[in-house]
Amino acid sequence: MRNIKLHESDQHQFILLNESEPGEEDGIRSNQYLVIHEGQGVLLDPGGFGVMPRVLAEMLRYVQPADIKGVFLSHQDPDIVGGLSTWLELLDAPVYVSSIWMRFLPHYGLKDMSHFVGVPDEGMRCEVAEGFGLEVVPAHFLHSEGQINVYDPLAKVLFSGDIGAAMLPQEQDTPFVDDLAGHLPYIEGFHRRYMGSNRAIRCWLETIAHLDIEMIAPQHGPVYRGAAVGQFLAWLGDLQCGIDLLQSGGRFAR
């Protein structure tokens, strides 16, 4: 799969970077996104250590390291943060992450935390280029205690982190979801176990209700577009998950 431009205009692009070949990094395949506005770029979840060289190579098709004006980390997992110490040897840009993970990140070998900006629980707006800003949206306990999403108002794309993530077979390389029904087998088990609770989901749905969303871009799996956006949000609103299903003895209701 080649890089996919989810949005493109004269001034603005939202790009899904194709960093991985099968077997390049053990574990679940992940998505990295590049937002460009008038030649200035932002990276969303730059990825683990094993994929960093490929992500960099793909990024260089569009911008240079000096053009990157921000990095956003949806949460603290290694498939997001693992390559960051190497990235910071190349970039001079703020790194946005939930404030509750600021003390955790030095364990990834990040000795200089001066680049990091702690996002408050209620989210924030980040001006990343002159006349253009991204909205950082709280998505707590979905699945991380300090999960954040990033909304691009020009592209009308919501980068959703692990919300909407799919566990696809290795040989399947579908870039988009256009209808939810056939996609449910790849998302239901993950969301039932990893999302914190239906209450957390409903808080998130209320938080994003004012956004004009044409695509939902998760950190794993294909991008939701068209009818699949509303279908996914409706399905998620009724989902029992996480502590809703927890029983004594460590069992989960099915």
C-alpha positions, 0 to 999 in steps of 0.5 A, spaced: 500 500 500 502 506 498 502 513 502 494 515 502 492 522 501 486 523 506 485 530 504 489 534 499 488 542 497 493 547 495 495 549 502 493 542 506 494 535 506 493 529 511 497 523 509 497 516 511 504 514 511 505 507 509 511 505 513 511 497 514 512 491 510 510 484 512 515 482 518 518 489 518 516 490 526 514 484 530 507 486 533 501 489 531 501 494 524 500 501 526 499 507 522 503 514 522 500 520 519 503 526 517 499 533 516 502 539 512 499 546 512 503 551 507 509 546 507 509 545 515 508 539 518 506 535 524 507 527 525 501 523 529 504 517 533 510 517 529 511 509 531 516 504 534 523 504 534 523 498 528 519 502 523 522 509 524 527 509 518 521 507 514 517 512 517 522 518 516 523 515 509 516 516 507 516 523 510 522 526 506 517 525 500 513 531 503 517 535 508 524 536 511 525 535 519 526 542 520 519 543 517 516 539 522 512 543 527 509 538 532 509 531 534 502 528 537 502 522 541 495 519 543 498 515 549 504 512 552 505 505 548 511 503 545 508 502 538 507 510 539 513 512 543 518 507 542 522 511 536 521 518 539 528 518 542 531 517 535 526 522 532 528 528 537 535 527 534 532 530 528 527 534 530 526 541 534 519 541 535 514 540 541 511 534 543 504 533 545 502 528 550 497 527 556 500 531 562 499 524 566 504 521 562 510 526 562 513 522 568 513 516 564 516 517 558 523 518 560 523 510 561 524 510 553 531 513 554 528 520 553 533 524 558 531 531 555 524 533 556 524 540 554 520 539 548 514 536 551 508 539 552 503 536 557 496 536 554 491 538 560 485 533 561 480 537 557 484 538 551 487 544 548 488 547 541 495 547 538 497 553 533 502 549 528 502 553 523 500 561 521 493 561 521 492 553 522 491 549 528 489 542 531 484 541 536 486 536 541 480 532 544 480 528 550 479 520 550 480 518 557 480 510 558 479 509 550 484 505 552 489 509 555 487 513 562 490 519 558 488 518 551 488 524 546 485 525 539 487 530 534 482 533 530 484 537 523 478 542 521 480 543 514 481 536 512 475 534 517 479 528 519 479 525 526 485 522 528 482 517 534 488 513 536 486 506 538 479 508 538 476 504 531 483 500 531 482 493 527 486 487 528 486 485 521 490 479 518 497 480 516 495 479 508 489 484 508 491 491 506 485 494 506 486 502 506 478 504 508 472 502 511 466 504 507 461 499 511 461 497 518 458 490 518 463 486 514 469 490 519 466 488 525 469 481 526 476 485 526 474 490 531 469 487 536 474 483 540 479 489 541 474 494 543 470 490 548 476 488 552 481 494 551 476 500 551 475 502 559 467 502 559 461 505 556 461 511 560 468 513 557 465 512 550 459 516 551 463 522 554 467 521 548 461 521 544 459 527 547 466 531 547 466 530 539 459 531 537 460 538 535 466 536 530 464 535 523 468 529 521 468 526 514 473 520 516 476 517 522 483 515 522 485 510 527 492 508 529 491 501 527 487 498 521 483 502 515 480 509 515 473 510 516 469 514 511 462 515 508 457 512 512 462 507 516 463 514 520 456 514 523 455 507 523 461 506 527 460 511 532 453 508 533 455 501 534 460 504 539 455 508 543 451 501 545 458 497 546 459 494 553 466 494 554 472 494 559 469 494 566 462 493 564 464 486 563 469 485 568 467 479 573 470 476 580 476 472 579 478 476 573 473 473 568 470 477 563 462 476 561 461 474 553 
